[in-house]
Amino acid sequence: MHTKRELLQQIIATLSAEVELLTTAALATHAEATDDENKAEDKYDTRGLEASYLAHGQSKAAEEAAQAVAQFRALPVRDFAATEPISLGALVQVESRGQPAYYLLGPRAGGTEVTHGDKTVMVVTPQSPLGRQLVGKRLGDLLQLDVGGRKTEARIAALA
């Protein structure tokens, strides 16, 4: 596997692209909301208002993604010892039924996935159900995963 620093750079690049996309979309939607073509023709015409709400939502999403970028940039890059408890910044390999899955415990942007080498790594936050189970666990510990509404046992197979 490539280095954790490279993985974090990939996550930052993915989130930065998301910020750019959301910002562009918000600006375009705002322009649409304020365009003379979208002025209400009667009290039932809500095109401009709807575009305004959409632009606001896109702006908020862009702001949250930008905060995630800042928090990932500030995240210290360090390797975890095999005996150390899992905490923010840990890269964890979880095995369930012989299938590995890779997670980075991050400050934000849970659900973000990046391909790192030949592996897909998903960001989970300490507030997520999986993140709550991972925090404080150690190499070899067992977890209870909810997969499709069914409980499955998984083991922490590697930690970096």
Backbone as CSV, one residue per row, in Angstrom:
resi,resn,N_x,N_y,N_z,CA_x,CA_y,CA_z,C_x,C_y,C_z
1,MET,0.843,-1.175,0.000,0.000,0.000,0.000,0.893,1.245,0.000
2,HIS,0.450,2.254,-0.673,1.202,3.511,-0.705,1.192,4.151,0.679
3,THR,1.878,5.237,0.839,1.976,5.857,2.149,0.668,6.534,2.562
4,LYS,0.523,6.694,3.867,-0.663,7.356,4.409,-0.701,8.819,3.969
5,ARG,0.471,9.441,3.850,0.529,10.836,3.388,-0.086,10.956,1.992
6,GLU,0.247,10.009,1.107,-0.334,10.011,-0.244,-1.845,9.795,-0.197
7,LEU,-2.286,8.908,0.703,-3.724,8.664,0.864,-4.435,9.945,1.291
8,LEU,-3.873,10.642,2.268,-4.486,11.894,2.726,-4.508,12.941,1.605
9,GLN,-3.441,12.981,0.800,-3.418,13.921,-0.330,-4.522,13.586,-1.337
10,GLN,-4.766,12.293,-1.548,-5.849,11.887,-2.452,-7.202,12.323,-1.909
11,ILE,-7.408,12.139,-0.612,-8.668,12.548,0.012,-8.836,14.051,-0.100
12,ILE,-7.789,14.800,0.170,-7.839,16.269,0.070,-8.145,16.688,-1.364
13,ALA,-7.513,16.030,-2.343,-7.769,16.361,-3.754,-9.223,16.065,-4.122
14,THR,-9.752,14.938,-3.664,-11.141,14.581,-3.942,-12.093,15.609,-3.335
15,LEU,-11.844,15.975,-2.085,-12.699,16.958,-1.414,-12.548,18.344,-2.030
16,SER,-11.346,18.707,-2.455,-11.123,20.008,-3.105,-11.889,20.088,-4.422
17,ALA,-11.895,18.986,-5.173,-12.661,18.949,-6.432,-14.146,19.095,-6.140
18,GLU,-14.598,18.492,-5.042,-15.999,18.612,-4.641,-16.338,20.059,-4.284
19,VAL,-15.430,20.734,-3.573,-15.635,22.146,-3.225,-15.786,22.973,-4.500
20,GLU,-14.893,22.741,-5.442,-14.922,23.493,-6.701,-16.227,23.253,-7.462
21,LEU,-16.631,21.997,-7.546,-17.860,21.642,-8.247,-19.081,22.276,-7.579
22,LEU,-19.160,22.172,-6.257,-20.299,22.730,-5.530,-20.330,24.259,-5.613
23,THR,-19.163,24.880,-5.544,-19.090,26.339,-5.635,-19.550,26.809,-7.016
24,THR,-19.078,26.137,-8.052,-19.493,26.474,-9.422,-20.994,26.303,-9.584
25,ALA,-21.524,25.201,-9.067,-22.967,24.947,-9.163,-23.761,25.995,-8.393
26,ALA,-23.287,26.359,-7.212,-23.987,27.363,-6.405,-23.999,28.712,-7.109
27,LEU,-22.874,29.091,-7.708,-22.817,30.369,-8.429,-23.759,30.366,-9.633
28,ALA,-23.797,29.256,-10.356,-24.684,29.154,-11.518,-26.143,29.188,-11.082
29,THR,-26.467,28.499,-10.015,-27.849,28.472,-9.521,-28.243,29.844,-8.982
30,HIS,-27.299,30.520,-8.315,-27.586,31.877,-7.825,-27.869,32.818,-8.995
31,ALA,-27.075,32.690,-10.051,-27.284,33.519,-11.239,-28.665,33.245,-11.830
32,GLU,-29.061,31.977,-11.829,-30.387,31.615,-12.332,-31.478,32.200,-11.441
33,ALA,-31.285,32.169,-10.139,-32.291,32.663,-9.195,-32.515,34.157,-9.334
34,THR,-31.451,34.888,-9.687,-31.566,36.346,-9.760,-31.779,36.856,-11.181
35,ASP,-31.848,35.943,-12.143,-32.045,36.322,-13.541,-33.446,36.885,-13.748
36,ASP,-33.555,37.908,-14.601,-34.860,38.519,-14.896,-35.855,37.512,-15.459
37,GLU,-35.360,36.499,-16.153,-36.230,35.465,-16.725,-36.988,34.695,-15.645
38,ASN,-36.435,34.660,-14.438,-37.048,33.878,-13.364,-37.821,34.709,-12.364
39,LYS,-38.119,35.963,-12.709,-38.959,36.763,-11.842,-40.350,36.162,-11.840
40,ALA,-40.947,36.138,-10.675,-42.278,35.546,-10.543,-43.292,36.316,-11.386
41,GLU,-44.044,35.562,-12.156,-45.090,36.165,-12.985,-46.405,36.262,-12.227
42,ASP,-46.589,35.425,-11.241,-47.754,35.496,-10.356,-47.363,34.861,-9.023
43,LYS,-48.296,34.816,-8.080,-47.946,34.332,-6.745,-47.645,32.834,-6.702
44,TYR,-47.993,32.110,-7.755,-47.742,30.666,-7.797,-46.428,30.317,-8.506
45,ASP,-45.787,31.296,-9.094,-44.536,31.080,-9.819,-43.380,31.150,-8.817
46,THR,-42.790,30.002,-8.528,-41.744,29.938,-7.494,-40.376,29.535,-8.043
47,ARG,-40.192,29.636,-9.347,-38.918,29.220,-9.943,-37.722,29.915,-9.306
48,GLY,-37.796,31.222,-9.197,-36.679,31.981,-8.624,-36.431,31.622,-7.178
49,LEU,-37.512,31.455,-6.417,-37.393,31.095,-5.004,-36.764,29.709,-4.852
50,GLU,-37.204,28.768,-5.672,-36.649,27.412,-5.621,-35.166,27.417,-5.978
51,ALA,-34.801,28.170,-6.986,-33.389,28.268,-7.373,-32.574,28.902,-6.251
52,SER,-33.164,29.870,-5.560,-32.493,30.528,-4.442,-32.226,29.530,-3.313
53,TYR,-33.229,28.707,-2.979,-33.049,27.685,-1.944,-31.972,26.681,-2.343
54,LEU,-31.987,26.289,-3.605,-30.997,25.335,-4.106,-29.583,25.932,-4.028
55,ALA,-29.444,27.185,-4.434,-28.135,27.849,-4.381,-27.630,27.915,-2.938
56,HIS,-28.537,28.196,-2.003,-28.153,28.273,-0.592,-27.656,26.901,-0.111
57,GLY,-28.380,25.839,-0.469,-27.978,24.489,-0.078,-26.633,24.110,-0.668
58,GLN,-26.416,24.464,-1.932,-25.143,24.161,-2.573,-24.002,24.944,-1.918
59,SER,-24.273,26.180,-1.531,-23.250,26.991,-0.849,-22.877,26.375,0.494
60,LYS,-23.885,25.904,1.233,-23.630,25.270,2.528,-22.809,23.987,2.343
61,ALA,-23.147,23.200,1.324,-22.411,21.963,1.058,-20.958,22.276,0.678
62,ALA,-20.753,23.320,-0.116,-19.401,23.722,-0.505,-18.609,24.175,0.724
63,GLU,-19.276,24.893,1.607,-18.631,25.364,2.838,-18.222,24.176,3.723
64,GLU,-19.101,23.186,3.851,-18.785,22.001,4.652,-17.624,21.220,4.034
65,ALA,-17.617,21.089,2.719,-16.519,20.389,2.045,-15.209,21.150,2.241
66,ALA,-15.259,22.480,2.197,-14.053,23.293,2.416,-13.541,23.115,3.843
67,GLN,-14.449,23.026,4.803,-14.032,22.779,6.194,-13.389,21.398,6.321
68,ALA,-13.929,20.422,5.607,-13.347,19.073,5.623,-11.930,19.104,5.068
69,VAL,-11.729,19.835,3.971,-10.386,19.968,3.382,-9.427,20.544,4.422
70,ALA,-9.854,21.608,5.095,-8.995,22.246,6.099,-8.666,21.281,7.238
71,GLN,-9.645,20.499,7.674,-9.393,19.573,8.780,-8.484,18.420,8.354
72,PHE,-8.630,17.951,7.122,-7.723,16.893,6.653,-6.313,17.430,6.473
73,ARG,-6.183,18.678,6.043,-4.837,19.272,5.916,-4.165,19.388,7.276
74,ALA,-4.961,19.632,8.318,-4.414,19.800,9.665,-4.202,18.472,10.394
75,LEU,-4.728,17.381,9.833,-4.625,16.072,10.478,-3.169,15.605,10.481
76,PRO,-2.607,15.324,11.656,-1.226,14.847,11.691,-1.113,13.480,11.019
77,VAL,-0.065,13.307,10.233,0.176,12.032,9.567,1.143,11.252,10.434
78,ARG,0.647,10.124,10.940,1.517,9.275,11.754,1.060,7.835,11.617
79,ASP,1.986,6.931,11.844,1.658,5.509,11.817,1.274,5.066,13.220
80,PHE,0.290,4.198,13.286,-0.163,3.663,14.564,0.567,2.348,14.841
81,ALA,1.001,2.180,16.067,1.627,0.921,16.477,0.537,-0.140,16.623
82,ALA,0.914,-1.398,16.465,-0.047,-2.503,16.538,-0.762,-2.557,17.890
83,THR,-0.122,-2.070,18.941,-0.711,-2.133,20.283,-1.515,-0.883,20.634
84,GLU,-1.477,0.115,19.769,-2.128,1.399,20.031,-3.630,1.341,19.764
85,PRO,-4.436,2.057,20.573,-5.868,2.109,20.285,-6.141,2.966,19.047
86,ILE,-7.170,2.613,18.320,-7.550,3.359,17.111,-8.103,4.717,17.510
87,SER,-7.634,5.745,16.795,-8.143,7.103,16.987,-8.050,7.832,15.650
88,LEU,-8.384,9.117,15.666,-8.399,9.926,14.454,-7.087,9.796,13.686
89,GLY,-7.190,9.550,12.391,-6.019,9.436,11.544,-5.575,8.004,11.294
90,ALA,-6.216,7.041,11.959,-5.828,5.639,11.788,-6.368,5.086,10.473
91,LEU,-5.542,4.312,9.807,-5.938,3.568,8.621,-6.123,2.129,9.089
92,VAL,-7.349,1.621,8.924,-7.712,0.326,9.506,-8.148,-0.644,8.420
93,GLN,-7.630,-1.869,8.489,-8.111,-2.948,7.626,-9.012,-3.831,8.490
94,VAL,-10.258,-3.990,8.053,-11.224,-4.821,8.756,-11.529,-6.014,7.858
95,GLU,-11.528,-7.211,8.429,-11.842,-8.410,7.648,-13.122,-9.040,8.164
96,SER,-14.012,-9.311,7.224,-15.260,-9.989,7.528,-15.438,-11.103,6.502
97,ARG,-15.564,-12.327,6.993,-15.693,-13.501,6.114,-14.548,-13.582,5.098
98,GLY,-13.356,-13.221,5.543,-12.180,-13.301,4.688,-12.036,-12.164,3.694
99,GLN,-12.982,-11.229,3.694,-12.931,-10.093,2.768,-12.411,-8.852,3.488
100,PRO,-11.336,-8.251,2.982,-10.816,-7.046,3.623,-11.572,-5.784,3.187
101,ALA,-11.681,-4.847,4.094,-12.218,-3.510,3.802,-11.294,-2.521,4.506
102,TYR,-11.107,-1.359,3.893,-10.137,-0.386,4.396,-10.847,0.912,4.751
103,TYR,-10.549,1.431,5.948,-11.184,2.642,6.445,-10.130,3.582,7.017
104,LEU,-10.336,4.864,6.789,-9.518,5.886,7.436,-10.439,6.629,8.384
105,LEU,-10.077,6.684,9.651,-10.878,7.409,10.630,-10.535,8.893,10.490
106,GLY,-11.448,9.643,9.888,-11.196,11.051,9.579,-12.082,11.991,10.368
107,PRO,-11.744,13.280,10.348,-12.499,14.270,11.113,-13.855,14.621,10.505
108,ARG,-13.993,14.445,9.194,-15.211,14.811,8.454,-15.259,13.997,7.177
109,ALA,-16.273,14.291,6.371,-16.399,13.730,5.019,-16.578,12.220,5.023
110,GLY,-17.295,11.705,6.019,-17.585,10.283,6.073,-18.270,9.824,4.787
111,GLY,-17.888,8.657,4.318,-18.450,8.117,3.092,-17.611,8.415,1.861
112,THR,-16.670,9.339,1.964,-15.785,9.646,0.845,-14.916,8.421,0.578
113,GLU,-14.849,8.013,-0.678,-14.029,6.868,-1.054,-12.954,7.290,-2.038
114,VAL,-11.765,6.742,-1.845,-10.678,6.964,-2.805,-10.022,5.621,-3.092
115,THR,-9.514,5.489,-4.304,-8.751,4.299,-4.652,-7.303,4.617,-4.370
116,HIS,-6.708,3.803,-3.528,-5.340,4.026,-3.079,-4.542,2.773,-3.425
117,GLY,-3.734,2.875,-4.456,-3.068,1.682,-4.961,-4.131,0.789,-5.572
118,ASP,-4.220,-0.430,-5.092,-5.237,-1.353,-5.606,-6.384,-1.541,-4.612
119,LYS,-6.473,-0.655,-3.621,-7.493,-0.778,-2.584,-8.405,0.447,-2.550
120,THR,-9.661,0.209,-2.213,-10.596,1.310,-1.998,-10.635,1.593,-0.504
121,VAL,-10.412,2.854,-0.151,-10.410,3.264,1.248,-11.578,4.230,1.453
122,MET,-12.393,3.945,2.477,-13.520,4.814,2.791,-13.221,5.589,4.074
123,VAL,-13.557,6.876,4.051,-13.427,7.702,5.245,-14.640,7.429,6.136
124,VAL,-14.387,7.168,7.413,-15.450,7.084,8.408,-15.117,8.082,9.512
125,THR,-16.133,8.637,10.114,-15.924,9.595,11.200,-16.185,8.904,12.534
126,PRO,-15.637,9.444,13.620,-15.880,8.850,14.941,-17.363,8.865,15.328
127,GLN,-18.161,9.727,14.698,-19.582,9.829,15.021,-20.429,8.777,14.301
128,SER,-19.880,8.141,13.268,-20.641,7.151,12.506,-20.741,5.855,13.309
129,PRO,-21.715,5.001,12.990,-21.815,3.723,13.721,-20.520,2.902,13.671
130,LEU,-19.904,2.787,12.497,-18.655,2.037,12.396,-17.533,2.768,13.138
131,GLY,-17.470,4.075,12.974,-16.436,4.865,13.645,-16.502,4.726,15.162
132,ARG,-17.735,4.732,15.714,-17.898,4.564,17.164,-17.355,3.208,17.619
133,GLN,-17.537,2.183,16.787,-17.014,0.856,17.141,-15.493,0.798,17.039
134,LEU,-14.934,1.509,16.052,-13.484,1.445,15.840,-12.683,2.188,16.902
135,VAL,-13.183,3.358,17.332,-12.425,4.183,18.268,-12.137,3.396,19.554
136,GLY,-10.852,3.336,19.891,-10.415,2.665,21.107,-10.102,1.185,20.934
137,LYS,-10.525,0.594,19.807,-10.228,-0.819,19.559,-8.760,-0.953,19.171
138,ARG,-8.292,-2.204,19.201,-6.898,-2.494,18.867,-6.829,-3.611,17.828
139,LEU,-5.658,-3.784,17.283,-5.412,-4.852,16.314,-5.895,-6.188,16.887
140,GLY,-6.672,-6.922,16.089,-7.182,-8.227,16.507,-8.549,-8.183,17.174
141,ASP,-8.999,-7.011,17.615,-10.314,-6.896,18.255,-11.428,-7.209,17.266
142,LEU,-12.579,-7.617,17.801,-13.735,-7.947,16.984,-14.749,-6.811,16.990
143,LEU,-15.479,-6.702,15.882,-16.545,-5.706,15.712,-17.812,-6.431,15.289
144,GLN,-18.947,-5.786,15.503,-20.224,-6.281,14.990,-20.669,-5.319,13.899
145,LEU,-20.640,-5.772,12.649,-21.045,-4.941,11.527,-22.485,-5.246,11.147
146,ASP,-23.206,-4.214,10.758,-24.568,-4.383,10.268,-24.483,-4.349,8.750
147,VAL,-24.588,-5.504,8.115,-24.481,-5.603,6.662,-25.841,-6.025,6.121
148,GLY,-26.519,-5.094,5.484,-27.824,-5.404,4.916,-28.840,-5.826,5.966
149,GLY,-28.767,-5.222,7.151,-29.707,-5.540,8.214,-29.340,-6.796,8.993
150,ARG,-28.220,-7.425,8.670,-27.776,-8.630,9.374,-26.463,-8.342,10.088
151,LYS,-26.352,-8.810,11.311,-25.125,-8.635,12.074,-24.058,-9.599,11.583
152,THR,-22.876,-9.057,11.335,-21.742,-9.865,10.889,-20.547,-9.532,11.757
153,GLU,-19.799,-10.544,12.146,-18.610,-10.317,12.955,-17.434,-9.989,12.042
154,ALA,-16.641,-9.014,12.445,-15.454,-8.627,11.691,-14.301,-8.458,12.667
155,ARG,-13.096,-8.537,12.139,-11.881,-8.445,12.959,-10.991,-7.339,12.415
156,ILE,-10.361,-6.610,13.299,-9.384,-5.595,12.901,-8.098,-6.341,12.552
157,ALA,-7.793,-6.372,11.255,-6.686,-7.191,10.743,-5.381,-6.424,10.591
158,ALA,-5.463,-5.105,10.407,-4.240,-4.312,10.258,-4.538,-2.873,10.666
159,LEU,-3.481,-2.203,11.074,-3.594,-0.828,11.548,-2.359,-0.059,11.110
160,ALA,-2.560,1.115,10.549,-1.426,1.931,10.119,-1.658,3.384,10.499
